[in-house]
Each structure stands twice: as C-alpha cells, then as structure tokens.
Amino acid sequence: MSIRDVYIVDAVRTPIGKFGGALSSVRPDDLAAHVVKALVDRTPALDPARVDDVYFGDANGAGEDNRDVARMAVLLAGLPTSVPGVTVNRLCGSGMEAVIQAARAVALGDASVAIAGGVESMSRAPWVLQKPERAFPAGHQQLHSTTLGWRMTNPRMPAEWTVSLGEGAEQVADKHAITREAQDAFALASHRKAAEAWAKGLYDGEVVPYPGVELGRDECIRDTTSPEALAKLKPSFRPDGGTVTAGNASPLNDGAAALLLVDEAGLRETGREPLARIRASAVTGIEPQLFGLGPVEAVRRALDKAGRDFSDLTTFELNEAFAAQALGCMAEWPELDPAVVNPRGGAIAIGHPLGASGARLAGAVAHQLAAAGSGTGLAALCIGVGQGLALVLER
C-alpha cells in the first residue's frame, strides 16, 4: 500500500472568546458549523459533496456538543447530508487528534478530501448530576461542573494522579525550579506578541469572525498588562508559596477551528496552492500529575519520524496551558531556540478552548509556514491525565 502525501489547503478559526464573554451566547455546534462553512466557502472550486469525512475534536461533550458535534456541524453548515462526521476526544489534544486522524485517512487512501477541526464552549459547559444508585432512601447527589478538570473521579485512581491541573503545573515548576518571576515574564511576552501580531494583521488570513458577534480579535489579550500587575496576583492553587496564578495560566475560553486536508487529487480539485504538508505526528504518555511535560517526548518522537531536529524549525506552536508547563518543556529541549516558539503569542494571551486548541495550533503553523515560503513547523500540546501530542508540518 502506498502512502499518499497530505496537504493542508486552508485553515480558519474564530476569534477566541473569554469565559462568559462575546461568544458565550453561541452554541458549540454553531461555532463548529461556522468554521466548517467558512472553510468550504473559501474554496469555491471544491464541490462540498467531495468531502469524504469531517473529524472534530471536543473535550467536553456533556452539553450542546453531545450527539457527535462533528455531524451536527456538517448539517448546520449546510453541507450535503451525504457528508459524514466523527467526534474525537483526547482532552486538550482533541483538535490536533482530529487533524491527525483525518490526515491518516487521507494518507491511507480512505479519503481524498477531509475537514478536521475542534470546538469548545467552556462558557456553556453544563453542570451534571449523577443518577442516584437507588431510589430510596432519598438523598442528595453531588452537582459537578464540566467546565474543566476532574469530576466523578474513580476512587481507585491514586490520589497523586488526580491533583488539579494547577497543582500539576506547580509540580512542574518545582521539578525545574521555575520561578514566579520567570512565569510572569513568559506570560507578559505572550500578551505582547499576540497584541503585536493582531496589530500587524498577521491573523487576518485565518480568523473568521462569528456573524452578529462584535469580537474583532481574541478577547483575552491584555495589551496593558505589566510585570507589576502580574506580580500583584495571588497564587491560585498553593496559597502559601505557590507560583501559578490567573495571570500566568491560560484562561477559560470559547472557540472553534478547522482545516481542509487533501491528497494530490483533492488538491487539484481545489485549484489552490497548499499552505503546508503534514510530515509526522507522535503521541506519548507520562505520569498524570506531570501532564505538563507530556509534549517533551512526543515532540522528540515526531521530529525523529520526520527526519528533523530542533535546528530545522522555522516555527513552533507550543500550547501554553500554564507558563510553568511550557517553560518546563523548553527546559528539557536545550537544543531549541526559544525565538521560534509562539512568535504570534500563545494560549495565555490568545486563549485555550480545550477541544479547539490543537486545530488552532496546527492551522497557525500552516499559515506561518506559508508566510515564510518554506520551512519546517511543529505544533504540540500537553494533555490532562498525562499525555503529549505533536505534529510536524513542512512547506
């Protein structure tokens, strides 16, 4: 069996909304449908009926994104009912997992044209209530928020595995002796790079605003933040001596992203030049509480599969779940040039809508490679419960 080349023809995303912000009134299936429709509309030469499958990542799936949000997006976007859709969940890596699964289908010849993406509305994530184990005697059940993190945890899980995401970031900071000052400086740089990129119009080619919503750019960017302002914030997870704060962690967000993937035959049908080609991917596991270091080995494996190393990188989109986590990963890659990491800002400023972030990162790398004209790009995320995911693109 011959393996086909897989091309990214286009990538779009919504502006990322803050928790309870401009996109909080929009259902997640509508967010997903919006980016799918925008992607198809931007390639008018391609018959929508030619889309063989739609893959979407979604980390929650407990509310309006239930019942296979990928298929809902296809129908709501007005694509032919013959176009199928499948939803995948690898928590924070869900959007990138969707891209990888779609690319695999194209590479193996199971599809010629595919759409891959991700969506999350953390604002609209519901509260859930377990059914009582028995009807009587009457009692009370625990109400769980599905916005983020552990809930209904299996008591057989070791306690050290089920710490909060923020406590896990603190443990990474401990492991690599990452100071509060270093984390705040990293967060400040993220905001400044994102604000500058928006001011220069660098996101104009990929961001598709949601109709009727006044949101001109990513909602959590803070142009005016400063070292002094960040230093005033209290630790969020360790009141005494903690280093992780709301200022050096990614916020809660809403948004969606989608990419158009094709083989050679599909590329000819689009009549477009591709942004980039997918070269390799890798996934790895790690101790759950050290989830933040999940990308370390995944990145090394993906680069090795691609026959590349850190010196070959033109750009590297590393998800900033926490500054401590990103800095911890970078500490374990001494060969990496920090200047290529998140050149247009990262999730601390842009936002981290869980199921969408992996697709956003992949699309960002593709657009940056297209702007550069050539090169090798990398996208990677840490994943709760201890995984890492990485994707190598080339132009």
C-alpha positions as CSV (number, residue, x, y, z in Angstrom):
1,M,0.0,0.0,0.0
2,S,1.4,3.4,-1.0
3,I,1.2,6.3,1.5
4,R,-0.1,9.5,0.0
5,D,1.1,13.0,0.8
6,V,-1.4,15.0,2.8
7,Y,-1.7,18.7,2.2
8,I,-3.3,21.5,4.3
9,V,-5.1,23.7,1.8
10,D,-6.6,26.2,4.3
11,A,-7.1,26.7,8.0
12,V,-9.6,29.0,9.8
13,R,-10.6,29.8,13.3
14,T,-12.9,32.0,15.2
15,P,-11.6,34.8,17.4
16,I,-11.2,33.2,20.9
17,G,-13.8,34.4,23.3
18,K,-13.3,34.7,27.1
19,F,-15.4,32.7,29.6
20,G,-18.8,34.4,29.8
21,G,-17.7,36.8,27.0
22,A,-18.6,37.7,23.5
23,L,-19.1,34.1,22.2
24,S,-20.8,32.7,25.4
25,S,-24.2,33.0,23.7
26,V,-23.2,30.8,20.8
27,R,-23.8,27.1,21.0
28,P,-20.7,24.9,20.4
29,D,-22.3,23.1,17.4
30,D,-23.0,26.5,15.8
31,L,-19.3,27.5,16.4
32,A,-18.2,24.3,14.7
33,A,-20.6,24.8,11.8
34,H,-19.4,28.4,11.3
35,V,-15.7,27.3,10.7
36,V,-16.7,24.4,8.6
37,K,-18.9,26.6,6.4
38,A,-16.2,29.3,6.2
39,L,-13.6,26.8,5.2
40,V,-15.8,25.4,2.4
41,D,-16.8,28.9,1.2
42,R,-13.1,29.9,0.9
43,T,-12.6,27.1,-1.7
44,P,-15.4,27.6,-4.2
45,A,-13.9,25.3,-6.8
46,L,-14.4,22.3,-4.5
47,D,-17.8,20.6,-4.5
48,P,-18.8,20.2,-0.8
49,A,-20.1,16.8,-1.7
50,R,-16.5,15.8,-2.3
51,V,-15.7,16.0,1.4
52,D,-15.3,12.4,2.4
53,D,-15.4,12.9,6.2
54,V,-15.3,15.6,8.9
55,Y,-13.3,15.0,12.1
56,F,-13.8,17.3,15.0
57,G,-12.2,17.3,18.5
58,D,-14.3,18.1,21.5
59,A,-13.1,17.7,25.1
60,N,-16.4,18.1,26.9
61,G,-19.3,16.6,25.0
62,A,-21.6,17.0,28.1
63,G,-23.9,19.7,26.8
64,E,-25.0,21.1,23.5
65,D,-21.9,19.5,21.9
66,N,-23.4,16.0,22.6
67,R,-24.6,13.7,19.8
68,D,-21.5,13.9,17.7
69,V,-20.8,17.6,17.3
70,A,-18.9,16.9,14.0
71,R,-22.0,15.6,12.3
72,M,-24.1,18.4,13.8
73,A,-21.6,20.9,12.3
74,V,-21.9,19.3,8.8
75,L,-25.7,19.6,8.9
76,L,-25.8,23.1,10.4
77,A,-23.2,24.3,7.9
78,G,-25.4,23.3,5.0
79,L,-23.1,20.6,3.6
80,P,-24.8,17.7,1.8
81,T,-26.3,15.2,4.1
82,S,-24.0,12.6,2.4
83,V,-21.0,14.1,4.2
84,P,-20.4,12.2,7.5
85,G,-18.7,13.4,10.7
86,V,-17.0,11.9,13.7
87,T,-16.1,13.5,17.0
88,V,-12.9,12.5,18.8
89,N,-11.7,13.2,22.4
90,R,-8.1,13.4,23.6
91,L,-9.0,16.2,26.0
92,C,-6.7,19.3,25.3
93,G,-5.3,17.4,22.3
94,S,-8.7,16.7,20.7
95,G,-8.4,19.2,17.9
96,M,-5.0,18.0,16.9
97,E,-6.1,14.4,17.2
98,A,-8.8,15.2,14.7
99,V,-6.2,16.6,12.3
100,I,-4.0,13.5,12.8
101,Q,-6.9,11.1,12.2
102,A,-8.1,12.9,9.1
103,A,-4.5,13.0,7.8
104,R,-4.2,9.3,8.4
105,A,-7.4,8.6,6.4
106,V,-6.1,10.7,3.5
107,A,-2.6,9.2,3.6
108,L,-4.1,5.6,3.5
109,G,-6.5,6.4,0.7
110,D,-9.6,6.1,2.8
111,A,-10.3,9.8,2.0
112,S,-9.2,12.3,-0.7
113,V,-10.7,15.4,0.9
114,A,-11.3,15.8,4.6
115,I,-12.1,18.5,7.1
116,A,-10.6,18.4,10.6
117,G,-11.0,20.8,13.5
118,G,-12.1,21.3,17.0
119,V,-14.6,23.2,19.2
120,E,-15.2,24.1,22.8
121,S,-17.6,26.4,24.6
122,M,-16.3,26.4,28.2
123,S,-18.9,29.1,29.0
124,R,-21.7,26.8,28.1
125,A,-20.4,23.6,29.6
126,P,-23.2,22.3,31.8
127,W,-23.4,21.2,35.4
128,V,-24.1,17.4,35.6
129,L,-25.8,15.3,38.2
130,Q,-25.3,11.6,38.6
131,K,-28.2,9.3,38.9
132,P,-28.7,8.0,42.4
133,E,-27.6,4.4,42.9
134,R,-31.1,3.6,44.4
135,A,-34.4,5.4,44.6
136,F,-34.8,5.2,48.4
137,P,-33.9,6.3,50.9
138,A,-33.9,9.8,49.4
139,G,-30.6,11.7,49.5
140,H,-28.5,14.3,47.8
141,Q,-26.2,13.9,44.8
142,Q,-23.2,16.0,44.0
143,L,-23.5,18.5,41.2
144,H,-20.4,18.7,39.0
145,S,-19.2,21.5,36.7
146,T,-18.0,20.1,33.4
147,T,-16.0,23.3,32.5
148,L,-12.6,22.0,33.3
149,G,-10.7,19.2,35.1
150,W,-11.5,16.1,37.1
151,R,-15.1,15.2,38.1
152,M,-16.7,12.0,39.2
153,T,-13.2,10.7,39.8
154,N,-12.8,6.9,40.1
155,P,-11.7,6.3,43.7
156,R,-9.3,3.6,42.5
157,M,-7.1,6.3,41.0
158,P,-4.1,7.1,43.2
159,A,-4.6,10.5,44.8
160,E,-1.3,11.8,43.4
161,W,-2.7,11.3,39.9
162,T,-5.9,13.2,40.4
163,V,-4.5,16.6,41.6
164,S,-5.8,19.7,39.9
165,L,-4.3,20.9,36.7
166,G,-2.9,23.9,38.5
167,E,-1.3,21.8,41.2
168,G,0.3,19.7,38.4
169,A,1.7,22.9,36.9
170,E,3.1,23.7,40.4
171,Q,4.8,20.3,40.5
172,V,6.4,21.0,37.1
173,A,7.6,24.4,38.4
174,D,9.1,22.5,41.4
175,K,10.8,19.9,39.2
176,H,12.5,22.5,37.1
177,A,12.9,25.3,39.7
178,I,10.8,27.7,37.6
179,T,10.2,30.9,39.5
180,R,7.1,33.0,39.7
181,E,9.1,35.8,38.0
182,A,10.0,33.6,35.1
183,Q,6.4,32.5,34.6
184,D,5.1,36.1,34.7
185,A,7.7,37.2,32.2
186,F,6.7,34.4,29.9
187,A,3.0,35.4,30.2
188,L,3.8,39.0,29.6
189,A,5.7,38.1,26.4
190,S,2.7,36.0,25.2
191,H,0.4,39.0,25.5
192,R,2.8,41.4,23.8
193,K,3.5,39.1,20.9
194,A,-0.3,38.4,20.4
195,A,-1.2,42.1,20.5
196,E,1.6,42.9,18.1
197,A,0.5,40.1,15.7
198,W,-3.1,41.4,15.7
199,A,-1.9,45.0,15.2
200,K,0.2,43.9,12.1
201,G,-2.7,42.0,10.6
202,L,-1.0,38.6,10.9
203,Y,-4.2,36.9,11.9
204,D,-6.3,38.4,9.1
205,G,-5.9,35.4,6.8
206,E,-7.1,32.8,9.3
207,V,-9.6,34.3,11.7
208,V,-13.3,34.3,10.6
209,P,-15.5,36.4,13.0
210,Y,-18.8,34.9,14.1
211,P,-21.7,36.7,12.4
212,G,-23.5,39.1,14.6
213,V,-20.9,39.0,17.4
214,E,-18.7,42.0,18.0
215,L,-15.4,40.4,18.6
216,G,-12.6,41.8,16.4
217,R,-9.8,39.8,18.0
218,D,-9.0,37.3,20.7
219,E,-10.8,38.5,23.8
220,C,-8.2,37.7,26.5
221,I,-5.2,39.6,25.1
222,R,-4.1,42.2,27.6
223,D,-2.1,44.9,25.8
224,T,-1.7,47.0,29.0
225,T,-0.6,44.3,31.5
226,S,2.8,44.7,33.1
227,P,5.2,42.9,35.4
228,E,3.8,44.9,38.3
229,A,0.2,44.0,37.5
230,L,1.1,40.3,37.1
231,A,3.1,40.3,40.4
232,K,0.1,41.5,42.3
233,L,-2.0,38.4,41.5
234,K,-2.3,35.8,44.3
235,P,-1.3,32.2,43.7
236,S,-4.4,30.2,42.6
237,F,-3.5,26.7,43.8
238,R,-1.0,27.0,46.6
239,P,-1.9,29.9,48.8
240,D,1.4,29.7,50.6
241,G,4.4,29.8,48.3
242,G,2.6,29.0,45.1
243,T,3.8,30.4,41.7
244,V,0.9,29.6,39.4
245,T,-1.6,32.5,39.1
246,A,-4.5,33.5,36.8
247,G,-2.0,35.8,35.1
248,N,0.5,33.1,34.0
249,A,-2.0,30.4,33.1
250,S,-4.3,30.1,30.1
251,P,-7.9,31.3,30.7
252,L,-11.2,29.5,30.1
253,N,-12.4,30.1,26.6
254,D,-14.9,29.5,23.7
255,G,-13.9,29.0,20.0
256,A,-13.6,26.7,17.0
257,A,-11.0,26.0,14.3
258,A,-11.0,23.9,11.1
259,L,-8.5,22.8,8.4
260,L,-9.0,21.4,4.9
261,L,-6.9,18.3,4.2
262,V,-6.4,16.8,0.8
263,D,-4.3,14.3,-1.3
264,E,-2.9,15.2,-4.7
265,A,-6.2,14.5,-6.5
266,G,-8.1,16.6,-4.0
267,L,-5.5,19.4,-4.2
268,R,-6.1,19.6,-8.0
269,E,-9.8,19.9,-7.4
270,T,-9.4,22.9,-5.0
271,G,-7.3,24.8,-7.6
272,R,-5.3,26.2,-4.7
273,E,-1.7,26.1,-3.5
274,P,-1.4,24.3,-0.2
275,L,-0.2,26.1,3.0
276,A,1.8,23.1,4.1
277,R,2.2,19.4,4.1
278,I,1.8,17.0,7.1
279,R,5.0,15.2,7.7
280,A,4.7,13.3,11.0
281,S,3.0,13.0,14.4
282,A,3.5,11.3,17.7
283,V,1.7,10.8,21.0
284,T,3.1,9.7,24.3
285,G,2.1,9.2,27.9
286,I,3.5,10.4,31.2
287,E,2.7,10.3,34.9
288,P,-0.8,12.0,35.1
289,Q,0.2,14.7,37.6
290,L,3.2,15.7,35.4
291,F,0.9,16.1,32.3
292,G,2.5,19.5,31.6
293,L,5.7,17.7,30.4
294,G,3.7,15.4,28.1
295,P,5.0,17.1,24.9
296,V,8.7,16.5,25.8
297,E,8.9,13.0,24.4
298,A,6.1,13.4,21.8
299,V,8.0,16.3,20.2
300,R,11.2,14.3,20.1
301,R,9.5,11.3,18.5
302,A,7.6,13.4,15.9
303,L,10.8,15.1,14.9
304,D,12.6,11.8,14.6
305,K,9.9,10.4,12.5
306,A,10.2,13.4,10.2
307,G,13.9,13.1,10.0
308,R,14.3,16.6,11.5
309,D,15.6,18.1,14.7
310,F,15.1,21.4,16.6
311,S,17.6,23.3,14.4
312,D,15.3,22.7,11.4
313,L,12.4,24.5,13.0
314,T,11.0,27.7,11.3
315,T,8.2,28.0,13.9
316,F,7.0,26.0,16.9
317,E,3.4,26.5,18.3
318,L,3.6,25.1,21.9
319,N,0.3,25.3,23.7
320,E,0.6,27.5,26.8
321,A,-1.7,25.7,29.3
322,F,0.5,27.2,32.0
323,A,3.7,29.2,31.8
324,A,5.3,26.7,34.2
325,Q,4.3,23.9,31.9
326,A,5.6,25.5,28.7
327,L,8.9,26.6,30.4
328,G,9.3,23.1,31.9
329,C,9.1,21.5,28.4
330,M,11.5,24.1,27.0
331,A,14.0,23.3,29.8
332,E,14.1,19.7,28.6
333,W,14.8,20.8,25.0
334,P,18.2,22.6,25.4
335,E,18.6,22.4,21.6
336,L,15.5,24.5,21.0
337,D,15.8,28.2,20.0
338,P,13.2,29.9,22.2
339,A,12.8,32.6,19.5
340,V,10.9,30.3,17.2
341,V,8.3,29.4,20.0
342,N,4.9,31.1,19.7
343,P,6.0,34.0,17.6
344,R,2.5,35.4,17.4
345,G,1.6,34.8,21.0
346,G,0.3,31.7,22.8
347,A,-2.7,30.4,24.7
348,I,-2.0,32.5,27.8
349,A,-3.0,35.5,25.7
350,I,-5.0,34.0,22.8
351,G,-6.9,31.5,24.9
352,H,-7.3,27.8,25.3
353,P,-10.8,26.5,24.2
354,L,-9.9,22.9,25.0
355,G,-11.1,20.9,22.1
356,A,-10.3,23.6,19.5
357,S,-6.7,24.4,20.6
358,G,-4.9,21.6,18.8
359,A,-6.6,22.5,15.5
360,R,-5.8,26.2,16.1
361,L,-2.1,25.4,16.7
362,A,-1.9,23.2,13.5
363,G,-3.6,25.9,11.5
364,A,-1.3,28.6,12.9
365,V,1.8,26.6,12.0
366,A,0.5,26.1,8.4
367,H,-0.2,29.8,7.9
368,Q,3.2,30.8,9.3
369,L,5.0,28.3,7.0
370,A,3.0,29.7,4.0
371,A,4.0,33.2,5.0
372,A,7.7,32.2,5.3
373,G,7.5,30.4,1.9
374,S,9.4,27.3,3.2
375,G,10.5,25.6,6.3
376,T,9.6,23.0,9.0
377,G,7.0,23.8,11.7
378,L,5.9,22.0,14.8
379,A,2.8,22.1,17.0
380,A,2.4,20.4,20.3
381,L,0.2,20.3,23.4
382,C,0.2,18.8,26.9
383,I,-2.9,16.9,27.8
384,G,-4.6,16.3,31.1
385,V,-4.3,12.9,32.7
386,G,-0.7,12.7,31.3
387,Q,-0.3,12.7,27.6
388,G,1.6,14.7,24.9
389,L,0.8,15.2,21.2
390,A,3.0,16.7,18.5
391,L,2.6,17.3,14.7
392,V,5.3,18.2,12.2
393,L,4.4,20.2,9.1
394,E,6.6,21.3,6.1
395,R,6.4,23.8,3.3
